[in-house]
Amino acid sequence: MSDTNQEFISRSRYHLVEDFLPRIERCLERLTDEQIWWRPNEQSNSIGNLLLHLSGNARQWIVCGVGGAADLRERDAEFAQRTVITRGDLHSLLTRTLADVDATLAQFNPNQLLERRTIQGLEVSVLEAILHVVEHFSMHTGQVIYITKLLSASDLHFYDL
C-alpha cells in the first residue's frame, strides 16, 4: 500500500468530517430555520439548498460512485426545494451522508485510486472523484460561511487560539 495513497484518503476524510462539517455546524447554530432558507434572489441558493446539494453530491460521487451503492440522486430537487426543512433535519442528513462517505473511504483500498468509474456520466479516476468531492465541499462550505456572516453579522471564531 502506498503511503501517499493512504495519506490522500486520510486527509480527504479529515477535511470532510473534521474540518468542513464543524464549520457548517457552527453556522447552523447561529441561524434560524428561516435564515437557513433565505436567498437574496431566485438565481441564488439558500444554505438549505446548499446542504441538500452537498449531501447529494457527496453520496453520488463517493458512496455510489466509489463504493458501488445504488445512485438514487435527484440533483434538480436539491435546488428546487423551497419548503423549509428544519435545521435539525438538514444537520442529520449531512452528518449521515458524511458518515457513509467516511465509512466508504475507510474501507476503500488506496491502491485502487487510479481505477476508473463513471459518475454523473463522466469517466473519472477514484482519486479524481474524491478530490472533486473535497473541493466541491470546500467551495460550498465557504458559501455557507459567507451567508451566515451576512445574516448574523458575527465573527464565527474559526481561528481563535
Secondary structure, DSSP 8 states (H G I E B T S, - for coil): --HHHHHHHHHHHHIIIIIIHHHHHHHHHH--HHHHT--SSTTS--HHHHHHHHHHHHIIIIIIIIT-------HHHHHH--S---HHHHHHHHHHHHHHHHHHHHHS-GGGTT-EEEETTEEEEHHHHHHHHHHHHHHHHHHHHHHHHHHH-----TT--
